[in-house]
């Protein structure tokens, strides 16, 4: 009888240890606080200001494809959440590609930290989207087939697009994210 109780306690202990085992990945909690995005927007503006004040070694070596930042609200609202998410994620991917090229083009070392920070922030925004259970985006082989894009040839224009994209489409997507909607009952 005592032997059966010990086995039962041991089994219960093993179950509890399995549930509380350190290092198990836990699902991400949704990040719905827009202050996170506001911080990224502020840092993108800082990079834009630094770029505009740069005099030497701050040019883009070639034109880059960037997302359209203009939002037509009636068109945006007709899109389903998956279409909106794909548009935002493809824009984030384009910006990341463009900023990586800018990083290699710029010789002004003072700007490198702004560019690196902008790239890290884009990766963080992707993590925020994953926390909201937004399907992960698989980038195409090239930007050639993407809709809603245009080309810029200056670093200042690129960083202005970056700021506007965060303030526009990324903000709209996060505001309407299903995981962030309050259950009003």
Secondary structure as GFF3:
##gff-version 3
##sequence-region A 1 185
A	DSSP	alpha_helix	2	20	.	.	.	ID=ss1
A	DSSP	alpha_helix	34	53	.	.	.	ID=ss2
A	DSSP	beta_strand	64	67	.	.	.	ID=ss3
A	DSSP	alpha_helix	73	78	.	.	.	ID=ss4
A	DSSP	alpha_helix	81	105	.	.	.	ID=ss5
A	DSSP	alpha_helix	109	131	.	.	.	ID=ss6
A	DSSP	three_ten_helix	143	145	.	.	.	ID=ss7
A	DSSP	beta_strand	149	152	.	.	.	ID=ss8
A	DSSP	alpha_helix	155	165	.	.	.	ID=ss9
A	DSSP	pi_helix	166	170	.	.	.	ID=ss10
A	DSSP	alpha_helix	171	175	.	.	.	ID=ss11
A	DSSP	three_ten_helix	178	180	.	.	.	ID=ss12
###
